[in-house]
């Protein structure tokens, strides 16, 4: 079974093989299946599912880790602008940009909206981005799962139980997310490739 755990934060020191736990007053409930993004000495925690209350609150926390010569310290700040989601996937598309994909609004409602998350100057900005054209299989399935493949690619899987084939089969899709710079480069390439040719079209091979 899955149960809520105490919302402890653990700081692990791999060099000396020790671990320190912190109980932060800002973290009151367990956040099962939350999303976290780390950059330098800061961790952002988004969403999560409180199993005891069966709620997915729009949580957004900022954890800052300070490593002075003495004892390390962890501070937590509650930020506005969070997202109500659990079991989502995050993939990085540039040094400061991430994409949030998938997850659930509730037990019976998948989250088909995608978001761009920008981390700059110790600040976080979350904006909705254009969602892909989900296939009918993905739209109508009740359960989906997946993981980050790196470089802006996400592996998504759905059970094949709703198809009249092998009941225990799974079907996989790859979602590729692009940043603004890649979109601009692709648009420029498209413009160059679509320029009208002055040659006789009868002498050229169609693509």
SVG drawing of the C-alpha trace seen along z (x, -y; Angstrom):
<svg xmlns="http://www.w3.org/2000/svg" viewBox="-13 -37 47 48">
<polyline fill="none" stroke="black" stroke-width="0.4" points="0.0,0.0 1.0,-3.6 0.7,-6.0 1.6,-9.5 5.0,-9.9 6.2,-12.8 7.3,-15.7 10.9,-15.4 13.8,-16.8 17.0,-14.7 20.4,-16.2 22.8,-13.4 26.6,-13.8 28.1,-11.3 31.7,-12.2 31.3,-11.4 28.4,-8.9 26.1,-10.7 22.5,-12.0 20.7,-14.8 16.9,-15.1 14.9,-18.4 11.3,-19.0 10.3,-22.3 7.2,-24.1 6.1,-25.2 5.7,-21.5 2.6,-20.3 1.3,-17.4 3.0,-14.5 3.4,-15.2 3.3,-11.9 4.1,-11.9 5.2,-15.5 7.6,-17.0 10.9,-18.6 13.4,-20.7 16.9,-21.5 19.2,-24.3 22.4,-25.3 21.5,-25.4 17.8,-25.7 15.1,-23.0 11.5,-23.7 8.7,-21.3 5.5,-21.4 2.1,-19.7 1.8,-16.4 -1.0,-14.2 -2.1,-14.1 -3.3,-10.5 -5.0,-11.0 -7.2,-13.9 -7.2,-12.7 -6.3,-16.2 -3.8,-17.6 -3.2,-21.2 -1.4,-23.7 1.7,-23.6 4.9,-25.4 7.8,-25.4 11.3,-26.8 14.0,-25.0 17.3,-26.7 20.3,-24.8 23.2,-26.6 26.5,-24.8 28.6,-26.9 31.7,-25.5 29.5,-24.6 26.2,-22.9 24.2,-23.0 20.9,-24.7 17.7,-24.3 15.1,-27.0 11.7,-26.7 9.5,-29.4 5.9,-29.0 5.5,-30.6 2.3,-31.5 1.5,-30.2 1.7,-26.5 0.0,-23.7 -2.5,-21.1 -1.0,-17.9 0.5,-14.6 2.8,-12.0 3.8,-14.5 7.1,-14.3 9.6,-17.1 12.2,-17.3 14.8,-19.9 15.0,-21.7 17.6,-24.3 19.8,-25.6 17.0,-27.5 13.8,-25.9 11.9,-22.8 8.7,-21.3 6.0,-19.7 4.1,-16.9 1.4,-14.5 0.2,-13.7 -3.3,-13.8 -5.8,-16.4 -7.6,-13.7 -7.9,-9.9 -10.1,-9.9 -8.8,-12.9 -5.5,-13.0 -3.7,-16.3 -3.4,-16.9 -2.0,-20.4 1.7,-21.1 3.7,-23.9 7.0,-25.6 9.0,-26.2 11.7,-28.9 14.3,-29.2 16.3,-32.4 18.0,-34.5 16.5,-32.4 13.1,-32.9 10.6,-30.5 8.0,-31.2 5.4,-28.7 3.4,-29.3 1.0,-27.1 2.4,-26.1 0.8,-24.6 0.0,-21.0 0.8,-18.3 -1.9,-16.6 -2.6,-13.7 -3.6,-10.5 -7.1,-9.1 -5.5,-6.2 -3.8,-8.6 -6.9,-10.9 -9.2,-8.0 -7.0,-5.9 -7.5,-6.2 -3.9,-5.5 -0.7,-6.7 2.9,-6.6 6.4,-7.5 9.7,-9.1 12.2,-11.7 14.5,-10.5 16.7,-13.6 17.2,-16.4 13.6,-17.4 12.2,-13.9 9.6,-12.1 8.6,-8.4 4.8,-7.9 3.2,-4.5 -0.5,-3.4 -1.8,0.0 -3.3,2.0 -6.2,3.3 -8.7,1.0 -7.5,2.5 -8.9,5.8 -5.4,7.3 -3.1,8.7 -4.5,7.5 -1.2,7.1 0.5,5.3 1.7,1.6 1.9,-0.9 4.7,-3.6 5.0,-7.0 7.9,-9.5 7.1,-13.2 9.8,-15.6 9.6,-19.1 11.4,-22.1 12.5,-25.4 12.0,-28.8 15.4,-28.8 14.8,-25.5 11.5,-26.7 13.2,-29.8 15.9,-27.7 13.3,-25.3 11.2,-28.2 14.3,-29.7 15.3,-26.3 11.7,-25.9 11.8,-29.4 15.2,-28.6 14.0,-25.2 10.7,-26.6 12.2,-29.4 11.0,-29.3 13.6,-27.8 14.4,-29.5 15.3,-26.2 13.0,-24.3 10.8,-22.1 11.0,-19.3 14.8,-18.9 14.3,-18.6 13.4,-15.6 10.4,-16.1 10.8,-15.4"/>
</svg>
